[in-house]
Amino acid sequence: MIPKDEITRIMEKYYHTRELTIGVIGTHSALEVCRGAKDEDFKTIVICQKNREKTYSKYFVSRERFGKKVGIVDEVLVLEKFSEIAREEVQEELRRKSTLLVPHRGLSVYVGYETIENLLKIPIFGNRYLLKIEERGIDLNQYKLLEKAGIPYPRILRSPEEIDGPVIVKVSEAARQYERGFFIVSSAKEFEEKSAALIEKKLIAREALEKAVIEELVVGAPFNFNFFYSPLDGEIELLGIDMRRQTNIDGLLRLPATQQLEVLKYVVVRNIEVGHVACTIRESLLERAFELAEKFVKTTQETHSPGVIGPFALQGIVTPGPPHEEIVVYDVSVRVPGSPGTKFTPYSENLWGFPISVGRRIAFEIREALRQDKLEKILT
């Protein structure tokens, strides 16, 4: 673990410049982070992997067009691999530019929790020590936090032998271990048959199957609640709600049932997230969503001090009851949730008077912390 006073010393140097740069890994939500940073008059830098930089270095780079300033990426730093951000010379360059790093899923996947916690001596917006709770294989994972917080979540089965009804099996893909494969079964026999077929097709690996999560299948309407917690005043905001677009299951669901059955003879169902759709929820359910968010924030403050900082998402299913609708949380994000369309829902405008994206809300928090000389409250 990086000593807290070491990050504090780095931040003290940043205070002197007052010219901060918002940095982000070039994938996932980098454009949203950069747009928000530019809206609050920060400089931006995107750390890219070689051959994956064109989106940022060409299409959205800051430049002049027709006499107007366009683009949101002021500088691109291209590395052979994202993980090279941990090299001392790279870190020194980022510190020289007074860079604050905004984490998203790409940082966790490509750089890794060990590096983030122990080697990355760049101030990070949010709680770097909380990121790993998203991984189900650790002791104090998101399920333990949900249980401690008293938040409804799907029943977790310890082995295939416990399957007594429909379950969803979450297992890492063979080719991309950071992507989770899903399959649905309703018995131990079906579990063996389906997993064997997926292993044969090389979609999952047998060793990954041993670490799979077998989760009760909760049937209802899916909603991702995208919140923001401000340590500066202790308030929780709902920035927006969305639902996922996934391939190839979205395509299959668009077919009539008879055609689905025919296609499934040749196609394996996949649940790879490729996009999001902004949506709203019935207003009477908002109070319950906020209650769950408050419980989650309080629990993380007890288990991973200082707890959640900035954006987090509770991904849930709204079930019909009885006695009434309930929100069951099946996944948690404790960083930029990766849904830039949330600002097109009414919730941030209802609070602030104008739509505000996750990226801009982060930049606004940084700007306010700088004004109050309280950067240490939002950075680790």
Rosetta blueprint (number, residue, H / E / L):
1 M L
2 I L
3 P L
4 K H
5 D H
6 E H
7 I H
8 T H
9 R H
10 I H
11 M H
12 E H
13 K H
14 Y H
15 Y H
16 H H
17 T H
18 R L
19 E L
20 L L
21 T E
22 I E
23 G E
24 V E
25 I E
26 G L
27 T L
28 H L
29 S L
30 A H
31 L H
32 E H
33 V H
34 C H
35 R H
36 G H
37 A H
38 K H
39 D H
40 E L
41 D L
42 F L
43 K E
44 T E
45 I E
46 V E
47 I E
48 C E
49 Q E
50 K L
51 N L
52 R L
53 E L
54 K H
55 T H
56 Y H
57 S H
58 K H
59 Y H
60 F L
61 V E
62 S L
63 R E
64 E E
65 R E
66 F L
67 G L
68 K E
69 K E
70 V E
71 G L
72 I L
73 V E
74 D L
75 E E
76 V E
77 L E
78 V E
79 L E
80 E L
81 K L
82 F H
83 S H
84 E H
85 I H
86 A H
87 R L
88 E H
89 E H
90 V H
91 Q H
92 E H
93 E H
94 L H
95 R H
96 R H
97 K L
98 S L
99 T E
100 L E
101 L E
102 V L
103 P L
104 H E
105 R H
106 G H
107 L H
108 S H
109 V H
110 Y H
111 V H
112 G L
113 Y H
114 E H
115 T H
116 I H
117 E H
118 N H
119 L L
120 L L
121 K L
122 I L
123 P L
124 I E
125 F E
126 G L
127 N L
128 R L
129 Y L
130 L L
131 L H
132 K H
133 I H
134 E H
135 E L
136 R L
137 G L
138 I L
139 D L
140 L L
141 N L
142 Q H
143 Y H
144 K H
145 L H
146 L H
147 E H
148 K H
149 A H
150 G L
151 I L
152 P L
153 Y L
154 P L
155 R L
156 I E
157 L E
158 R L
159 S L
160 P H
161 E H
162 E H
163 I L
164 D L
165 G L
166 P L
167 V E
168 I E
169 V E
170 K E
171 V E
172 S E
173 E E
174 A L
175 A L
176 R L
177 Q L
178 Y L
179 E L
180 R E
181 G E
182 F E
183 F E
184 I E
185 V E
186 S L
187 S L
188 A H
189 K H
190 E H
191 F H
192 E H
193 E H
194 K H
195 S H
196 A H
197 A H
198 L H
199 I H
200 E H
201 K L
202 K L
203 L L
204 I E
205 A L
206 R H
207 E H
208 A H
209 L H
210 E L
211 K L
212 A L
213 V E
214 I E
215 E E
216 E E
217 L L
218 V L
219 V L
220 G L
221 A E
222 P E
223 F E
224 N E
225 F E
226 N E
227 F E
228 F E
229 Y E
230 S E
231 P L
232 L L
233 D L
234 G L
235 E E
236 I E
237 E E
238 L E
239 L E
240 G E
241 I E
242 D E
243 M E
244 R E
245 R E
246 Q E
247 T E
248 N E
249 I H
250 D H
251 G H
252 L H
253 L H
254 R L
255 L L
256 P L
257 A H
258 T H
259 Q H
260 Q H
261 L H
262 E H
263 V H
264 L L
265 K L
266 Y L
267 V L
268 V L
269 V L
270 R L
271 N E
272 I E
273 E E
274 V E
275 G E
276 H E
277 V E
278 A E
279 C E
280 T L
281 I L
282 R L
283 E H
284 S H
285 L H
286 L H
287 E H
288 R H
289 A H
290 F H
291 E H
292 L H
293 A H
294 E H
295 K H
296 F H
297 V H
298 K H
299 T H
300 T H
301 Q H
302 E H
303 T H
304 H L
305 S L
306 P L
307 G L
308 V L
309 I L
310 G E
311 P E
312 F E
313 A E
314 L E
315 Q E
316 G E
317 I E
318 V E
319 T E
320 P L
321 G L
322 P L
323 P L
324 H L
325 E L
326 E E
327 I E
328 V E
329 V E
330 Y E
331 D E
332 V E
333 S E
334 V L
335 R L
336 V E
337 P L
338 G L
339 S L
340 P H
341 G H
342 T H
343 K H
344 F H
345 T L
346 P L
347 Y H
348 S H
349 E H
350 N H
351 L H
352 W H
353 G L
354 F L
355 P L
356 I L
357 S L
358 V H
359 G H
360 R H
361 R H
362 I H
363 A H
364 F H
365 E H
366 I H
367 R H
368 E H
369 A H
370 L H
371 R H
372 Q L
373 D L
374 K L
375 L H
376 E H
377 K H
378 I L
379 L E
380 T L
